[in-house]
Amino acid sequence: MDACFWEKYRVTVELHVKSKKAVDYYLRWARNLRKYFPQQSLTTLSKEVVASYLNLLTKQDRFEEWQLEQANDSFRLLFSECLSLPWAKPWPLRIADFDELTATPEKTLYRSSTSSKEFKDTINFDGVDLHCPGLLERIRTVIRTLHYAYATEKTYIEWICRYLNFINLKEPDSVGAKEVNKYLEYLATRREVAGSTQRLALNAIVFLYGKVLGKPLGDIGAYAKPKRPPRLPVVFTHDEVDQVLEAIDGTPGLMAGLLYGSGLRHMECVRLRVKDIDFARQQLLVRGKGDKDRITVLSERSLEPLQKHLRRVRELHNADLKNGYGEVYMPPALTRKYPHANKAWGWQYVFPSANLSVDPRGGKVRRHHVGGSNIQKAVKRAVLENGLTKQASCHTLRHSFATHLLEAGYDIRTVQELLGHADVSTTMIYTHVLNRPGIAVKSPADRKIKPTDD
């Protein structure tokens, strides 16, 4: 299906669905159905096949009833309104009785039959079913034992699933370095992925063999360690920083101000907690990469907006407490040691989500922090609105913080501490941005030409 078709489907959904937010979910349901049957055209799918797919969705514990109804309605608009298939008018499928309509055996939708006990270990990824009894649960257990981030858990599982697709769903411990090397070669030559993507895939596979299966790969050939090309960071001028910050309103604007004013990484800003702000000393305690803490400066221009913002956040937290909620995620060990701290004001996120959500690991209903994409989109939009041609992002504000401090004459060791770099060589890259590797260099093209005597 090309982009024109999906645009047509989007318009169809917008005409039938009032909620703008729901439109994207309708598109997602339809695209997932398309990915599940990659070898078939949507026009060739029968009522029974669609009912079988709905049947599989209902067997997954992660979907609630309203989500299944939404999926069913998205399929109705897809086949009845967009494709106008005869069997879809009137729409024959209902979530309440779709089991009765399922004529296609499950084994035609799976590579191997599965029992209800094993279903959680069978997932669909890029249109291919993966049946790995116990493997995914083993991966999750090891990741959580090692206290990896939830984002890392999701990313590693996705890359492991891609690798399992590549080896035709063989048991991973029955193959080894040769197949891994072929997969990395495939990523580089056929998929033409970036070196950073190839390294990420390698890290996930090395984790699978070394930590989960207990069979380290050893040397796996030339594609094992793709080189990371040296890149100079993009940096705003002072005027460009002002233009970008002035173009961002509300909470994203406050977050962008902290990225530049305090030199935060964007996820450090998103995960900031109330107790980490010291207004008296104008400091922030940052929980950085690798669980390393550091102190950085809090700019004066952020003081008043941040205080006003926290007053609104506290009202939201008090309302959550009255409604029986108000918990926030804390490290499990701290939760056991301080069982009531997860409702304390100091532990709340400075930038909480607008909605309550279910913790994917613990299953509790909590108010998490805002998504990291919010501030990323706001900065991108501000850069475009101001007509800036630099390939800028949230991290550009952090780069600008470091560069402007060095321009102001601050010691590089001080900048290193504020940024949380483990090695000063990482901070040294900003001296290259300044064009001051040792002395300021002036282009020979700017030499003064002596006047000639007439």
C-alpha positions, -999 to 999 in steps of 0.1 A, spaced: 0 0 0 14 34 -10 13 67 8 -17 78 -12 -39 50 0 -30 56 37 -37 93 32 -71 83 18 -77 60 48 -68 89 72 -93 111 56 -120 84 58 -112 80 95 -113 117 102 -148 119 86 -161 91 109 -142 96 142 -145 128 163 -114 124 184 -83 137 165 -61 116 188 -79 84 179 -71 89 142 -35 79 146 -45 48 166 -70 38 138 -41 41 113 -19 20 136 -44 -8 138 -48 -9 100 -11 -8 94 -4 -36 119 -30 -58 101 -12 -51 68 22 -60 84 7 -93 97 -1 -105 62 29 -91 42 25 -115 13 -12 -107 7 -30 -77 -6 -57 -62 17 -82 -66 -10 -77 -104 -9 -83 -108 29 -115 -126 37 -139 -121 66 -126 -152 82 -90 -141 81 -98 -107 96 -118 -125 123 -89 -147 131 -66 -117 135 -91 -102 159 -92 -135 177 -55 -133 183 -57 -98 196 -82 -107 222 -59 -135 235 -33 -109 244 -37 -97 279 -23 -62 271 -54 -51 252 -85 -39 270 -121 -42 256 -123 -6 243 -90 -11 224 -103 -42 207 -135 -24 197 -114 4 183 -94 -21 163 -126 -37 150 -140 -3 140 -107 6 122 -110 -26 102 -146 -17 94 -136 17 79 -107 0 61 -126 -27 43 -161 -12 41 -155 25 34 -120 25 18 -118 -7 -1 -156 -13 -5 -153 -51 -3 -187 -69 -7 -183 -90 24 -177 -59 46 -211 -43 39 -227 -44 64 -198 -50 87 -202 -86 99 -177 -88 128 -183 -80 164 -159 -85 193 -186 -102 214 -190 -131 190 -160 -131 167 -149 -166 180 -179 -180 162 -169 -164 129 -133 -177 130 -130 -204 103 -92 -202 97 -73 -225 121 -47 -208 143 -20 -229 128 -23 -210 95 -15 -178 114 14 -193 134 45 -210 124 38 -235 152 8 -243 173 7 -226 207 -11 -234 239 -26 -206 260 2 -211 285 28 -204 259 10 -176 241 28 -148 259 61 -161 244 47 -159 209 49 -124 194 44 -109 160 72 -88 147 74 -73 113 47 -97 100 65 -129 113 54 -149 143 81 -158 168 75 -189 190 103 -190 216 91 -210 246 105 -193 277 132 -173 259 116 -139 260 108 -144 297 144 -154 303 156 -122 285 133 -100 306 144 -117 338 181 -112 331 176 -75 320 156 -67 351 181 -85 374 208 -63 359 186 -32 364 186 -21 328 163 6 318 128 -3 305 137 14 271 167 -9 269 146 -39 276 122 -31 247 150 -23 223 170 -54 230 139 -76 227 131 -60 193 166 -66 179 167 -102 193 134 -108 175 148 -94 142 178 -117 146 155 -147 152 136 -139 121 169 -138 102 179 -173 113 145 -187 104 134 -191 140 161 -217 149 170 -221 185 197 -193 190 220 -216 210 221 -240 180 238 -213 159 267 -190 167 292 -164 156 290 -174 119 252 -166 117 257 -134 138 283 -122 114 260 -129 84 233 -109 101 255 -79 107 267 -82 71 230 -82 60 223 -51 80 253 -33 65 249 -44 29 212 -51 23 195 -28 49 223 -2 47 218 8 83 239 33 101 269 22 121 252 32 153 222 10 144 245 -19 136 263 -15 170 229 -15 188 219 -47 171 253 -63 180 249 -52 216 215 -69 218 228 -102 203 259 -102 224 237 -98 254 215 -127 243 244 -151 239 266 -138 268 242 -130 295 211 -151 287 224 -182 270 258 -182 287 276 -188 254 298 -158 247 304 -152 210 340 -143 210 354 -130 177 327 -126 151 346 -110 123 349 -77 105 314 -64 112 317 -68 149 328 -33 157 318 -7 131 337 25 135 320 55 150 328 85 127 340 116 145 314 143 144 315 179 156 284 190 176 260 215 161 260 247 182 236 277 183 248 312 185 234 333 214 209 350 191 197 316 177 192 303 212 170 333 220 150 327 189 144 291 196 135 295 232 111 324 225 93 302 199 85 275 225 56 282 249 43 264 280 59 234 296 81 225 266 94 261 267 103 257 304 120 224 296 140 239 267 151 266 290 165 240 314 183 221 286 202 253 277 204 270 311 216 239 329 232 218 302 208 188 307 203 159 284 167 158 273 158 126 293 176 141 324 152 170 321 121 147 316 130 126 347 138 155 370 121 152 404 109 180 427 135 171 455 163 176 430 157 213 427 175 237 451 161 272 446 181 287 474 215 277 459 202 278 423 213 243 417 199 211 402 209 176 413 209 156 381 206 118 380 227 112 349 238 84 326 251 53 344 234 63 377 260 91 381 249 121 401 261 156 395 253 192 405 247 218 378 236 254 377 199 266 376 196 298 356 179 328 370 156 331 340 141 297 349 135 304 386 101 321 385 86 301 356 97 269 373 82 279 407 48 287 390 49 254 372 55 235 404 25 251 420 3 237 392 20 203 395 13 202 432 -24 209 427 -25 180 402 -7 157 427 -31 167 455 -60 159 432 -45 125 425 -41 118 462 -78 126 468 -88 102 440 -67 73 455 -37 77 432 -6 99 436 21 72 435 52 77 414 78 52 402 107 47 426 135 22 425 121 -11 440 147 -12 468 138 23 479 101 15 477 106 -14 502 127 8 525 104 38 524 70 23 516 52 57 517 78 78 499 62 72 464 34 95 473 56 122 489 57 155 471 95 155 468 96 123 448 71 135 422 83 143 386 87 180 378 71 174 344 44 148 350 22 133 322 -12 147 316 -27 112 321 -24 83 345 -10 51 330 -3 15 339 33 7 348 44 -19 322 65 -38 347 46 -36 380 10 -31 366 2 -2 390 -16 29 379 7 58 383 14 93 368 46 89 349 67 118 335 60 133 301 73 115 270 107 125 257 93 132 222 73 163 234 103 185 239 120 170 209 91 180 186 89 214 201 125 222 195 124 209 159 93 230 153 110 261 167 141 256 146 119 254 114 97 284 123 128 306 127 142 295 94 174 280 109 192 256 85 213 239 112 205 202 118 195 210 154 178 190 181 174 191 219 210 181 224 220 212 204 209 233 234 233 212 257 261 217 232 254 254 231 255 255 269 290 240 270 303 261 241 291 294 255 306 287 289 340 281 272 336 312 252 329 331 284 363 319 297 352 292 321 377 264 328 372 232 308 372 211 340 343 231 354 324 225 322 332 188 324 317 186 359 285 205 348 280 182 318 287 150 338 314 138 314 335 110 328 366 119 307 377 155 299 385 143 263 347 142 257 344 178 268 374 188 247 353 185 215 338 219 223 372 235 219 372 223 183 338 240 179 354 272 191 381 268 165 407 270 193 427 238 193 456 258 207 455 292 191 428 310 172 432 305 135 424 332 110 418 324 74 445 336 49 417 348 27 410 376 53 445 391 49 447 428 43 459 436 7 484 464 6 475 492 -18 497 495 -48 515 527 -58 502 543 -89 
